[in-house]
Amino acid sequence: MKEITVTRPSLPPMDEYINEIKSIWETRCLTNTGDKHIRLQAELAKYLDAENAELLSSGHAALELTMEALGLEGEVITTPFTFASTANAIVRRGLTPVFCDIKPDNFTIDPSKIEELITEKTSAILPVHVYGNICDTDEIERIAEKHGLRVIYDAAHAFGVKYKGKGVGSFGDVSCFSFHATKVFNTVEGGAVTFRDSAFGEKIRKLKNFGLCGGEDTDTAGCNAKMNEFSAAMGLCNLRHIDEEIKKRKAAAEGYLAALEGVKGIKLPECTADTEHNYIYFPALFDETKFGAGRDEVFKALKENGIYARKYFYPLTSNLKCFKGKYRGKTPTAEYVSERILSLPMYSSLSQEDIDRVCAVILKCKK
Ligand SMILES: *Cc1c(COP(=O)(O)O)cnc(C)c1O
């Protein structure tokens, strides 16, 4: 039985990548803002509709360095319905996460629950564009402005998404992207920030390169979060194929929808007129009282059939071993979703045959 994994990294044609990296053997420039880094950074800023972009070594580094460059202190309001990285980054910066609940329709932060969590210690809001669903940016940014708070979006899921006609890199003070192998666009490992303020860019450039300030001296205790030329070359190649990548994912999502839409007790991703989606994941929410089987039962049945779905996001970051019981915020909707959500296999080379197999197992669980 052929195994179906939850994700499968995209690669450009091998020849194209080899062609792209050939010049490195002449220049011997392997890293430290080489030609490929410069080109990719400019192309990404354009693609993401951002005034400025700065490439980094990972999405996690983007989150940590952003909070450092903005000089955040005290508390950061975020959601627990995300990958560990979001909360980890806040805590690793010596900040305190405060957990806000999510909306039941698209699983992003619920703006109507933010203000009650703001105290005099709050310095920023860090919402997540979950599964490529864009947060309620207008409302979040209105609240932030009213209270003098920064807005940093964790946009790791949202590469290439357009919302209300705007690219995802145009929102908030800063947006943080991940180019990890499993994301819609990858540089093997890598990440970036998009932003408006050029002074912020100066700080990020310094922080990602040990704090070096021109000559030999450093004026900030920076780290190393630079993207190397081999990763940037992978990015240049993958960016040429990004439209095709998203188109294939869309076809896979349509395959799932055709088989599962209308089945009682399964909530599927909704298309909204204001969003051009990237189809990064295909999350299905199982309501046991209506479907007859719960998420864990479906997960197990799939596994027994060689299909590896992922309980994503479960557990909530507020329930991770290192954080449980430590921080403020009641999040009943996030709890509800986290117990019932399952990310089904989703990648551009997923075949209709594979989708049929996944859906057949799911529908057999129905009681
Ligand atoms: C992938 C991911 C990250 C971390 O990105 P890396 O590039 O793996 O460091 C952060 N937040 C979310 C929501 C992610 O999905």
The ligand as a Tripos MOL2 file, in Angstrom:
@<TRIPOS>MOLECULE
LIG
   15    15     1     0     0
SMALL
NO_CHARGES

@<TRIPOS>ATOM
      1 C1          6.4070   27.1370   10.0820 C.3       1 LIG1
      2 C2          5.8740   28.1100   11.0830 C.ar      1 LIG1
      3 C3          6.7320   28.9160   11.8570 C.ar      1 LIG1
      4 C4          8.2150   28.7310   11.9060 C.3       1 LIG1
      5 O1          8.8630   28.8560   10.7040 O.3       1 LIG1
      6 P1         10.3010   28.1710   10.4660 P.3       1 LIG1
      7 O2         10.7270   28.6880    9.1370 O.co2     1 LIG1
      8 O3         10.0940   26.6900   10.4660 O.co2     1 LIG1
      9 O4         11.2000   28.6140   11.5730 O.co2     1 LIG1
     10 C5          6.1480   29.8770   12.6710 C.ar      1 LIG1
     11 N1          4.8200   30.0330   12.7480 N.ar      1 LIG1
     12 C6          3.9650   29.2620   12.0450 C.ar      1 LIG1
     13 C7          2.4920   29.5040   12.1550 C.3       1 LIG1
     14 C8          4.4650   28.2600   11.2050 C.ar      1 LIG1
     15 O5          3.6110   27.4720   10.5300 O.3       1 LIG1
@<TRIPOS>BOND
     1     1     2 1
     2     2     3 ar
     3     2    14 ar
     4     3     4 1
     5     3    10 ar
     6     4     5 1
     7     5     6 1
     8     6     7 2
     9     6     8 1
    10     6     9 1
    11    10    11 ar
    12    11    12 ar
    13    12    13 1
    14    12    14 ar
    15    14    15 1
@<TRIPOS>SUBSTRUCTURE
     1 LIG1         1 GROUP 0 **** ****
